[in-house]
């Protein structure tokens, strides 16, 4: 279902001039990715590359993307909903809960994600936004409508996680040192209480309990009671299985004598502990006989009753009777409206339609729902928050030949570039698509969190409708299998194979092998012990994989070098592995090149060629395309047969290299977030938000020499690229090693012979003689020709294609060209 992607300006943009990477590159210092025999390691001189290419801006994915919200009453008595819409940039918005009017909006250029919010008794709003993580604290004054930056790098931390206010003092928690701090608005003074634990990075769950600050941590779960006066802390032991199986204590909420402690992931159907302050112990494991598995919980209460989301409905919880009771949600007009609710609270709207107490909630799409507890009815206010460009996160080709893009922490969007129209089309999608691939006529998507997998058909009568098509296949899950990020996918014969990064604080990703039609799967953890699987490609019944020494965030590696491995799909087992060439910590990308050789990119900038048959590395070089990403995210590598080159992106750069000579260079030297290629071999590049289309200027269609009119005698092409266009050649054409030829709308009075050419293209032409094409490294195109003689193709790196227009051949057709003759398809 195409949506509202906004196109960028329809202008041509010249690429940045490429940089000279250096006179020579160092050979890889560490051993190659095999034990024996030793491989030859080649260095190649970097070359100046100035494509002077033209980029076309196709626009962005746009959406309101609320992931953090709060409700309060402004000093003038207006009930208000505060919502942040993540995007580029993130925005802060104030909306009148009675009318739905947008009262205020502020954007924060350079920031993309909201982090924390709290409102004090006077109506002042304190909050933080991040990405980049610079630990900045802000304040909004609704009386003056002013936003003020209070401080940056608060207590030396990158992220301000949770905020609360008690007795006029602001308290907060942080990442990555799991600190607690305070801020006195009267004096402007900060106090650093230090890290809560040495084995966790996050201080997250946070509330005041009888004058003490209760602090929950992660990715190792602890619960502490901190005295804000003395700074002393006491650990409150967590019961099993939370103490040993959970990862985070991510919410602490007091209601009366009960303290509700939310943890993740959900364990055995539960995600809350309850502490009875009067009894001084954990209690209340059930509410009306059901496991405690709350979604969002209100901090506000009415007559001793707070409210929480459970599944697709909202219920009330009486702290005196310690029981759950229906509020009529399931029988109201809002029964199916909970959706992606980010926050809700009881409010007094004071209108005839909403007398007494009304629950007011904000969903991820920016819409606001209102449910009145007295008349048990409600409505939905439309979104008034300005949509922002979603951040591009992943790329992959679909079975329709179009290239698809996933978004980072979105409200549920994807996009594709329609090859027919050239337009960027917005689609429904997951919150975050980590990986995209094609398997037969299906597109397969891996999404975060919980390593979920989806598959669906595209094209023809199959309408895109996320959740139905593509439909959910299965989830590996944080609690179930300890997996979180499905970072790589590849089609391998009859199955799809995916690589994963584990949950926060854990080591040991794995390999999932599944049927995208039925959803049946097998999961193999620790294919390489304590390492994540970050890159995959398939060749000849084998899957070649690469790893990262890093596990989930807040984990500590036990290894110091990434590995390559080979997985036998039919046998269902790993048959080989060894440390990767170059000594890097992450294999960023893998792809198949000519003649079944696998090429890869290591995080330290090493490019290598791997032979999956001999398990050796014939060549490698340090290209300087280094990337510090822990899991190979947003690093791509692909082969473009049209010009027999590899292209890819790493470290914000778009690069190329020649697999024959190892010459290489940069196309763009900055701001490249991701790159991909469609079936037509058009390259697409995205910065943080916008997708650009690019046709390399050194495509074989741009020729070093051109032949038109009549050419007397034979034509020999020994170097560069020669175009024969609308010509008559009175003699045979011969193309030598490393040269390229393009013959269009021409007649050749003789045969055409090529051997070890770079690219061969013959279209809409007549050849009076045999055509023999062998050992071509790049693309071979034979389309719409009449060949009065034999047609033979052998040992070409890529199977010749006719692009759907067959050739009339009077002689025998053999080798790789069988099937290119006959009537057009």
C-alpha positions in Angstrom: 0.0 0.0 0.0 1.9 3.0 -1.2 1.9 5.9 1.2 3.1 9.4 1.6 6.8 9.4 0.9 7.8 12.9 0.1 10.2 13.3 -2.9 13.2 15.4 -2.6 14.0 18.2 -4.9 14.1 17.0 -8.5 17.6 18.2 -9.1 20.8 16.6 -10.3 23.6 16.5 -7.8 27.2 16.0 -8.7 29.0 13.5 -6.5 31.9 14.7 -4.4 35.2 14.2 -6.1 36.8 11.0 -5.0 39.8 11.1 -2.8 43.3 9.7 -3.5 43.5 7.1 -0.8 47.3 6.8 -0.9 50.1 5.7 -3.0 50.1 2.1 -1.8 48.2 0.0 0.7 49.7 -2.1 3.5 49.3 -5.9 3.1 47.3 -7.5 5.8 49.6 -8.2 8.8 47.6 -11.1 10.3 47.2 -14.5 8.9 44.5 -15.3 6.3 41.2 -17.0 7.1 42.5 -20.5 7.0 45.1 -22.7 8.7 47.0 -24.0 5.7 48.3 -23.7 3.1 49.3 -20.1 3.2 47.6 -17.7 0.8 49.0 -14.9 -1.3 48.1 -11.5 0.1 48.1 -8.8 -2.5 48.3 -5.0 -2.1 47.0 -2.8 -4.8 47.7 0.9 -5.5 44.8 3.1 -4.9 43.7 5.1 -7.9 42.1 8.4 -8.4 38.4 8.0 -9.3 36.3 10.9 -10.3 33.0 9.6 -11.6 31.4 13.0 -11.8 28.2 11.1 -11.3 24.7 12.6 -10.9 22.6 11.8 -7.9 18.9 12.2 -7.9 17.1 12.8 -4.6 14.1 10.5 -4.3 13.0 11.8 -0.9 12.3 10.3 2.5 10.0 8.1 4.6 7.8 10.5 6.6 5.9 9.6 9.8 4.9 10.8 13.2 6.8 8.5 15.5 5.9 8.9 19.2 7.8 6.7 21.5 7.8 8.9 24.6 4.8 10.9 26.0 3.5 12.4 29.3 0.2 14.0 30.5 -0.2 17.0 32.8 -2.1 20.2 33.5 -0.5 23.5 32.4 -0.4 26.4 34.9 -3.5 28.0 33.1 -5.5 24.8 33.7 -5.2 23.3 30.3 -4.9 19.5 30.3 -2.1 18.7 28.0 -0.4 15.8 26.3 3.3 16.1 25.8 4.6 13.9 23.0 8.0 13.5 21.3 8.1 12.4 17.6 11.4 10.7 16.8 12.9 11.4 13.5 15.4 13.7 11.8 15.0 15.9 13.8 13.1 14.8 16.9 10.3 17.1 17.9 8.7 18.1 21.3 5.0 18.8 21.1 2.3 20.0 23.4 -1.4 19.2 22.6 -4.6 20.3 24.2 -6.2 17.1 25.5 -9.7 18.7 25.3 -9.6 20.0 21.7 -6.6 18.2 20.1 -5.1 21.6 19.2 -1.3 21.7 18.8 -0.2 24.3 21.4 3.6 24.2 20.9 6.2 22.4 18.9 10.0 22.5 19.0 12.4 20.6 16.8 16.0 19.7 17.8 18.3 19.6 14.8 21.0 17.0 15.1 18.9 14.8 17.5 16.7 11.9 16.5 15.4 10.1 19.6 13.6 11.2 22.8 15.0 9.9 26.0 13.2 11.1 29.1 10.5 13.5 30.4 9.1 14.6 33.8 6.8 17.5 34.8 7.2 19.3 38.1 4.4 20.6 40.4 4.6 24.1 38.7 4.2 22.7 35.2 7.8 23.0 34.1 8.8 20.2 31.8 12.3 18.6 32.0 13.4 16.3 29.3 16.3 14.9 27.3 16.7 13.9 23.6 19.6 11.9 22.2 21.2 10.3 19.2 23.8 11.7 19.3 24.2 10.8 23.0 25.6 13.9 24.7 23.7 13.9 28.0 21.9 17.2 27.5 19.1 18.3 29.8 16.4 20.7 28.6 13.5 22.6 30.2 10.2 23.8 28.7 8.2 26.6 30.4 4.6 26.4 29.3 3.9 29.9 30.7 6.5 31.5 28.4 6.6 28.8 25.7 10.3 28.8 25.9 12.7 25.8 25.7 16.0 26.2 27.5 19.2 24.0 27.4 20.2 23.5 31.0 23.4 21.5 30.6 25.3 19.1 28.3 27.2 16.1 29.4 25.4 15.8 32.7 27.7 14.0 35.2 29.8 13.0 32.3 27.2 10.6 30.8 25.9 10.1 27.3 22.2 9.3 27.9 19.8 10.6 30.6 17.5 7.6 31.0 14.7 8.3 33.6 13.7 11.5 35.5 11.7 12.2 38.6 11.1 15.2 40.8 10.7 15.2 44.6 10.6 18.2 46.9 11.6 20.5 44.1 14.8 18.5 43.2 15.2 16.8 39.9 16.7 13.3 40.0 17.8 11.2 37.1 19.5 8.0 35.9 22.0 7.5 33.1 23.8 5.3 30.6 26.5 4.0 30.2 27.8 4.1 33.8 24.4 3.5 35.5 24.6 6.6 37.5 22.1 8.6 39.6 22.3 12.4 39.8 20.3 15.3 41.1 19.8 18.8 39.8 18.6 21.7 42.0 16.7 24.3 39.8 17.1 26.9 42.5 20.9 26.8 42.5 21.7 25.1 39.2 23.9 22.6 41.1 24.3 19.0 40.0 25.2 16.1 42.3 26.7 12.9 41.0 25.8 9.9 43.2 28.0 7.6 41.0 27.4 4.3 39.4 24.9 2.0 41.0 26.7 -1.2 39.9 29.9 -2.3 38.2 28.3 -5.0 36.1 25.6 -3.0 34.4 25.5 0.0 32.1 21.9 1.2 32.5 20.2 2.8 35.5 16.6 2.7 34.3 13.7 1.8 36.7 13.3 4.8 39.1 10.9 6.0 41.7 10.8 7.6 45.2 9.8 5.2 48.0 9.5 6.6 51.5 12.2 9.2 51.0 14.6 6.8 49.2 15.3 6.4 45.5 14.7 2.9 44.2 16.9 2.3 41.2 16.7 -0.6 38.8 19.7 -1.5 36.5 20.5 -3.5 33.4 21.8 -5.3 31.4 22.5 -7.2 34.7 19.3 -6.7 36.8 19.7 -5.2 40.3 17.4 -3.1 42.5 18.9 -0.5 44.9 17.6 1.8 47.5 19.6 5.1 47.4 19.5 7.7 50.2 19.5 11.0 48.4 20.9 12.8 51.5 23.8 10.6 52.4 24.3 8.9 49.0 24.4 5.5 50.7 22.8 2.6 48.8 21.4 -0.8 49.8 20.6 -3.6 47.4 17.2 -5.1 47.5 17.6 -8.8 46.5 15.5 -9.8 43.5 13.8 -13.2 43.7 14.2 -16.0 41.2 14.0 -16.3 38.3 14.4 -12.5 37.8 17.8 -12.4 39.5 19.4 -14.8 37.1 17.3 -14.8 33.9 16.1 -11.2 33.4 18.2 -8.5 31.8 16.7 -5.2 32.9 14.7 -3.6 35.7 13.3 -1.0 33.5 10.4 0.5 35.6 9.7 1.1 39.3 6.3 2.5 40.2 4.9 2.9 43.7 1.1 2.8 44.4 0.2 2.9 48.1 2.0 0.1 50.0 2.9 -1.7 46.8 5.9 -1.1 44.6 5.6 -2.6 41.1 8.9 -3.5 39.6 8.9 -4.2 35.8 11.6 -6.3 34.3 12.5 -7.6 30.9 12.3 -9.9 29.1 9.1 -11.5 30.2 9.7 -14.7 32.0 7.1 -17.5 32.3 4.3 -15.1 31.3 5.3 -12.4 33.9 7.1 -9.1 33.7 6.4 -7.6 37.1 7.4 -8.1 40.7 5.4 -6.6 43.5 7.0 -5.5 46.8 4.7 -5.1 49.9 6.1 -2.3 51.9 3.9 -3.0 54.9 5.1 -6.6 55.0 8.7 -5.9 53.9 8.7 -8.7 51.3 7.8 -9.6 47.7 4.2 -10.6 47.3 1.1 -10.6 45.0 2.2 -12.9 42.2 -1.2 -13.1 40.8 -4.1 -10.7 40.0 -7.4 -12.6 39.9 -5.5 -15.8 39.2 -3.5 -14.4 36.2 0.2 -13.9 35.9 1.3 -10.3 36.3 2.1 -9.2 32.7 1.4 -5.5 32.6 2.1 -3.2 29.7 2.1 0.5 30.4 1.0 1.5 33.9 -0.3 4.9 35.0 1.5 6.7 37.8 -1.7 8.5 38.6 -4.5 6.8 40.5 -8.2 7.4 41.3 -9.7 6.3 44.6 -6.9 3.8 45.2 -7.0 2.4 41.7 -4.4 2.8 39.0 -4.7 1.6 35.4 -2.6 -0.6 33.1 -2.6 -2.1 29.7 -2.8 -5.9 29.3 -2.8 -7.3 25.9 -5.3 -5.2 23.8 -7.3 -3.7 26.7 -7.0 -1.4 29.7 -7.9 -2.5 33.2 -7.9 -1.1 36.7 -6.0 -2.4 39.7 -7.3 -1.8 43.2 -4.3 -1.6 45.6 -6.5 -2.2 48.7 -8.0 -5.5 47.5 -5.0 -6.2 45.3 -7.3 -7.3 42.4 -7.8 -6.4 38.8 -11.2 -5.2 37.7 -12.7 -4.3 34.3 -13.3 -0.7 33.4 -15.5 -1.6 30.4 -12.7 -1.0 27.8 -13.4 -4.3 26.0 -17.0 -3.4 25.4 -16.5 0.3 24.5 -15.9 2.0 21.1 -12.1 1.9 21.9 -12.0 -1.9 22.3 -9.6 -2.2 19.4 -7.9 1.2 19.8 -5.1 0.6 22.2 -2.6 -0.1 19.4 0.9 1.2 20.1 0.0 3.3 23.1 3.1 4.9 24.5 1.6 6.5 27.7 -1.8 7.2 29.3 -2.9 8.8 32.5 -6.2 9.7 34.3 -7.1 13.4 33.7 -9.9 15.8 34.3 -11.0 17.3 31.0 -14.0 19.1 32.4 -16.2 18.9 29.3 -19.8 17.6 29.0 -18.7 14.7 26.9 -16.0 13.8 29.4 -17.2 14.4 33.0 -15.1 13.3 35.9 -12.1 11.2 35.2 -11.0 10.4 31.7 -8.0 8.2 30.7 -6.0 10.0 28.0 -3.4 8.1 26.0 -1.1 8.8 23.1 -0.2 6.2 20.4 2.9 5.8 18.3 1.3 7.4 15.3 0.6 10.6 17.3 -3.2 10.0 17.7 -4.7 10.6 21.1 -7.5 8.4 22.6 -9.8 9.4 25.4 -11.8 7.0 27.5 -14.3 8.3 30.1 -14.6 6.2 33.3 -18.1 7.4 34.1 -19.9 6.9 30.8 -17.5 4.2 29.5 -17.2 5.7 26.1 -14.5 7.5 24.2 -13.0 8.8 21.0 -9.8 9.3 19.1 -8.2 12.7 18.2 -6.3 12.8 14.9 -2.6 13.4 14.9 -1.5 17.0 14.7 2.3 16.4 15.2 4.4 17.3 12.2 5.8 14.1 10.6 9.6 13.9 10.4 11.8 11.9 8.0 12.4 8.4 9.4 16.1 7.4 9.7 17.1 4.8 7.0 18.4 1.7 8.6 18.6 -1.3 6.2 18.4 -2.1 2.5 17.7 -5.2 0.4 16.3 -6.2 -3.0 12.8 -7.6 -3.4 11.6 -10.4 -5.7 10.1 -7.7 -7.9 13.6 -6.3 -8.6 12.9 -3.2 -6.6 15.1 -2.1 -3.7 13.5 -1.9 -0.3 14.6 0.2 2.8 13.9 -0.3 6.5 13.7 2.4 9.1 15.3 2.8 12.5 13.0 2.9 15.6 10.1 4.1 13.5 6.3 4.1 14.0 6.2 1.1 11.5 7.3 2.1 8.0 9.4 0.8 5.1 9.9 2.1 1.6 10.8 0.8 -1.8 11.9 2.4 -5.1 9.6 1.5 -7.9 11.8 0.7 -10.9 8.9 1.5 -13.3 8.1 5.0 -12.0 11.4 5.8 -10.3 9.5 7.0 -7.2 10.1 6.2 -3.6 6.9 4.5 -2.2 6.2 4.4 1.5 4.9 1.1 3.0 3.7 -0.1 6.3 6.4 -2.1 8.1 8.0 -3.1 11.4 9.3 -0.6 13.9 12.8 -1.5 12.8 13.7 -3.7 9.9 17.3 -4.9 10.5 17.6 -7.1 7.4 15.9 -7.7 4.0 16.3 -10.4 1.4 14.6 -12.2 -1.5 13.7 -15.9 -1.6 12.0 -17.0 -4.8 8.9 -14.8 -5.1 8.9 -13.8 -1.4 10.5 -10.9 0.4 11.8 -11.8 3.8 12.4 -9.2 6.6 14.0 -9.6 10.0 12.9 -7.0 12.6 14.1 -5.8 16.1 13.5 -6.4 19.0 13.3 -10.1 19.7 14.6 -11.2 16.3 11.3 -11.5 14.5 10.9 -12.7 11.0 8.3 -11.9 8.3 7.7 -13.1 4.7 5.3 -12.2 1.9 4.8 -12.0 -1.8 5.1 -8.8 -3.7 4.0 -7.8 -7.2 1.0 -9.0 -9.2 -2.2 -9.3 -7.2 -0.3 -9.5 -3.9 -1.0 -6.2 -2.1 1.5 -5.1 0.6 -0.1 -5.1 4.0 2.4 -5.5 6.9 1.3 -8.2 9.3 -0.8 -10.0 6.7 1.5 -9.7 3.7 4.3 -9.9 4.7 3.0 -12.0 7.6 4.7 -12.9 10.9 6.5 -16.2 10.7 8.2 -16.6 14.2 10.2 -14.8 16.8 13.4 -16.2 18.3 12.8 -13.9 21.3 14.9 -12.4 24.1 13.6 -14.7 26.8 13.1 -17.8 24.7 16.4 -18.1 22.8 18.3 -15.0 24.0 18.3 -13.3 20.5 17.4 -9.7 19.6 18.8 -8.4 16.4 18.4 -10.3 13.0 21.2 -8.4 11.3 21.7 -10.5 8.2 19.7 -12.7 5.8 20.5 -14.8 2.7 18.5 -17.1 0.5 20.2 -20.5 0.3 18.5 -23.1 -1.9 15.2 -24.2 -0.4 15.6 -22.2 2.8 16.5 -18.8 4.2 19.4 -18.4 6.6 19.7 -15.6 9.1 22.4 -14.4 11.4 21.6 -12.8 14.8 23.0 -10.7 17.6 22.0 -11.8 21.2 20.1 -9.9 23.8 21.5 -7.1 25.9 24.3 -8.3 28.2 24.7 -11.7 26.4 27.2 -13.2 24.1 26.5 -15.8 21.5 24.4 -15.0 18.4 23.5 -17.7 16.0 22.2 -19.0 12.8 18.5 -19.5 12.1 17.5 -21.7 9.1 13.9 -21.5 8.0 11.2 -22.1 5.4 9.6 -18.7 4.6 6.5 -20.5 3.3 5.7 -22.5 6.5 7.7 -20.6 9.1 9.3 -23.9 10.3 12.8 -23.1 11.6 15.9 -24.4 13.4 18.1 -22.3 15.5 21.8 -22.9 16.1 23.4 -20.8 18.8 27.2 -20.2 19.2 28.1 -21.3 15.6 31.2 -19.5 16.6 31.3 -19.6 20.4 30.6 -16.2 22.1 30.3 -14.4 18.7 27.4 -12.9 16.8 26.7 -13.8 13.1 26.9 -10.5 11.2 27.3 -11.3 7.5 26.1 -14.2 5.3 26.2 -15.1 1.6 25.4 -18.4 -0.2 27.2 -20.3 -2.9 26.9 -23.9 -4.2 24.9 -25.4 -1.3 27.1 -23.6 1.3 26.5 -20.6 3.4 29.6 -18.5 4.1 29.3 -16.5 7.3 31.2 -13.9 9.2 31.0 -13.0 12.8 31.5 -10.2 15.4 33.3 -10.7 18.7 30.6 -8.4 20.2 27.3 -9.6 21.6 24.4 -7.5 22.7 24.9 -4.1 24.2 26.5 -4.1 27.6 28.2 -7.4 27.0 31.9 -8.0 27.2 33.7 -9.9 24.4 35.7 -13.0 25.3 37.3 -13.2 21.9 39.6 -10.7 20.1 39.2 -11.7 16.5 36.2 -12.3 14.2 35.9 -15.5 12.2 34.7 -16.8 8.9 32.8 -20.1 8.8 31.2 -22.4 6.2 27.8 -23.9 6.9 26.6 -26.9 4.9 22.9 -26.3 4.3 21.9 -29.9 3.5 23.9 -31.4 6.4 22.8 -28.7 8.8 26.1 -28.1 10.3 29.2 -26.0 10.4 32.0 -27.7 8.4 34.8 -25.1 8.8 35.8 -21.9 10.6 38.9 -19.9 11.2 39.9 -16.3 12.2 39.3 -13.8 9.5 42.1 -12.2 7.6 43.3 -8.8 8.9 42.6 -9.5 12.5 39.4 -7.3 12.7 36.7 -7.7 15.3 33.8 -7.7 12.9 33.1 -9.1 9.5 31.0 -6.3 8.1 29.7 -7.7 4.8 30.0 -10.7 2.4 28.9 -11.3 -1.2 29.5 -13.6 -4.1 31.6 -12.3 -7.0 32.5 -13.8 -10.4 33.2 -17.5 -10.6 31.7 -18.2 -7.2 34.4 -16.5 -5.2 33.3 -14.8 -2.0 34.4 -11.2 -1.2 34.2 -9.7 2.2 34.9 -6.6 4.2 36.3 -6.6 7.7 35.7 -3.7 10.2 39.3 -2.7 10.1 39.1 -1.9 6.4 40.5 -5.2 5.0 38.9 -6.4 1.8 39.4 -10.1 1.0 38.7 -12.8 -1.5 37.6 -16.2 -0.1 37.5 -19.5 -2.0 34.7 -21.6 -0.4 36.0 -24.8 -2.1 39.6 -24.6 -0.9 38.8 -22.5 2.2 41.7 -20.2 1.3 42.1 -16.4 0.9 43.9 -15.9 -2.5 44.0 -12.1 -2.1 43.4 -9.3 0.4 44.2 -5.7 0.7 43.7 -2.8 3.2 41.3 -0.5 1.3 40.8 2.0 4.2 37.0 1.5 4.3 37.0 1.0 8.0 33.8 1.0 10.0 33.5 0.8 13.8 30.0 -0.6 13.9 29.8 -3.5 16.4 27.6 -5.7 14.3 28.1 -4.8 10.6 25.0 -2.7 10.5 24.6 -0.4 7.5 27.6 -1.8 5.7 26.9 -3.3 2.3 28.9 -5.0 -0.5 27.6 -6.0 -3.9 28.9 -6.8 -7.4 27.7 -4.8 -10.4 28.2 -6.9 -13.5 27.6 -4.0 -15.8 31.0 -2.6 -15.1 32.6 -5.6 -13.4 33.1 -3.8 -10.1 32.2 -4.2 -6.5 30.5 -1.3 -4.8 29.7 -0.8 -1.1 29.6 1.5 1.8 31.4 1.6 5.2 32.4 4.3 7.6 30.1 6.8 5.9 31.8 6.3 2.5 30.6 4.9 -0.9 33.5 3.0 -2.5 34.3 0.7 -5.4 37.0 -1.8 -6.2 38.0 -3.9 -9.2 38.3 -7.6 -8.4 40.8 -8.2 -11.2 43.3 -5.4 -10.5 42.3 -4.5 -6.9 42.2 -0.9 -7.9 39.8 1.0 -5.7 38.5 4.4 -4.8 35.8 6.5 -3.3 32.7 7.8 -4.9 31.5 9.7 -1.8 33.6 10.3 1.2 31.0 11.2 3.9 27.3 11.0 4.9 26.6 7.7 3.3 24.5 5.6 5.7 23.7 2.7 3.4 23.8 1.6 -0.2 22.1 -1.0 -2.3 21.3 -2.1 -5.9 18.1 -3.1 -7.8 17.7 -5.8 -10.5 18.6 -3.2 -13.2 21.9 -2.6 -11.4 21.0 0.9 -10.5 22.7 1.9 -7.3 20.8 3.7 -4.5 22.5 5.6 -1.7 20.9 6.9 1.5 22.1 9.4 4.0 20.3 9.6 7.4 16.9 10.2 5.8 17.0 10.6 2.0 17.4 8.0 -0.8 19.3 8.9 -3.9 19.5 7.2 -7.3 22.9 6.9 -9.0 24.1 5.6 -12.3 27.9 5.2 -12.3 29.5 7.5 -14.9 32.0 4.8 -15.9 29.3 2.4 -16.9 30.2 0.6 -20.2 27.5 2.7 -21.8 30.1 5.5 -21.6 32.7 4.5 -24.0 36.4 5.4 -24.6 35.9 4.9 -28.3 32.9 4.9 -30.6 32.4 3.4 -34.0 29.6 4.7 -36.2 29.0 4.6 -40.0 31.0 2.1 -41.9 34.2 0.5 -40.5 36.4 -1.2 -43.2 37.9 -4.5 -42.1 38.1 -6.3 -38.8 37.7 -4.5 -35.5 40.0 -5.4 -32.6 39.3 -4.0 -29.1 42.3 -4.4 -26.8 41.8 -1.7 -24.1 39.0 0.3 -22.6 35.4 0.4 -23.7 34.4 0.6 -27.3 30.8 1.3 -28.5 29.7 0.2 -31.9 26.5 2.2 -32.5 24.4 2.3 -35.7 27.5 1.0 -37.6 28.4 -1.5 -40.3 31.6 -3.4 -39.6 33.0 -5.1 -42.7 34.8 -7.8 -40.8 34.8 -9.7 -37.5 35.1 -8.1 -34.1 37.6 -9.5 -31.6 37.7 -8.3 -27.9 40.7 -9.0 -25.8 41.4 -9.5 -22.1 40.2 -6.6 -19.8 38.5 -4.7 -22.6 34.7 -4.1 -23.0 32.5 -3.8 -26.0 28.9 -2.6 -26.6 27.3 -3.3 -29.9 23.9 -1.7 -30.6 21.7 -1.3 -33.7 24.6 -2.4 -35.9 25.6 -5.1 -38.5 28.8 -7.1 -38.3 29.9 -8.9 -41.5 31.8 -11.5 -39.6 31.8 -13.2 -36.2 32.3 -11.7 -32.7 34.8 -13.4 -30.5 35.7 -12.3 -26.9 38.0 -13.9 -24.4 38.5 -12.6 -20.8 36.7 -9.4 -21.6 35.4 -7.2 -18.9 31.8 -6.5 -20.2 30.1 -7.7 -23.4 26.8 -6.2 -24.6 25.3 -6.9 -28.0 21.7 -5.7 -28.6 19.4 -5.3 -31.6 22.2 -6.1 -34.1 22.8 -8.6 -36.9 26.0 -10.7 -36.8 26.9 -12.6 -40.0 28.9 -15.3 -38.4 29.5 -17.2 -35.1 29.5 -15.5 -31.7 31.8 -16.9 -29.0 32.0 -15.3 -25.6 34.2 -16.9 -22.9 35.7 -16.0 -19.5 34.0 -12.6 -19.2 34.4 -11.2 -15.7 31.4 -8.9 -15.8 28.0 -8.8 -17.4 27.2 -10.5 -20.7 24.1 -9.1 -22.5 22.7 -10.7 -25.7 19.3 -9.1 -26.5 17.2 -9.0 -29.6 19.9 -10.0 -32.1 20.0 -12.0 -35.3 23.0 -14.3 -35.4 23.7 -16.2 -38.6 25.9 -18.8 -37.1 26.6 -20.6 -33.8 26.4 -19.0 -30.4 28.7 -20.4 -27.7 29.2 -19.1 -24.2 31.5 -20.7 -21.6 33.2 -20.0 -18.3 31.8 -16.5 -17.9 31.7 -15.2 -14.4 28.0 -14.3 -14.6 25.4 -16.2 -16.6 24.6 -14.3 -19.9 21.2 -12.6 -20.0 18.8 -11.4 -22.8 16.8 -9.0 -20.5 13.6 -10.6 -21.8 14.3 -10.2 -25.5 15.4 -13.5 -27.1 17.8 -13.8 -30.1 17.3 -15.4 -33.5 20.2 -17.9 -34.0 20.6 -20.0 -37.1 23.4 -22.2 -35.8 23.9 -24.3 -32.7 23.6 -22.7 -29.2 25.8 -24.1 -26.5 27.1 -23.5 -23.0 25.8 -20.7 -20.9 23.9 -19.1 -23.8 21.4 -22.0 -24.1 17.9 -20.5 -23.6 18.7 -17.1 -25.0 17.5 -18.1 -28.5 14.0 -18.4 -29.8 10.9 -16.1 -29.6 11.0 -13.3 -27.1 9.6 -13.9 -23.6 
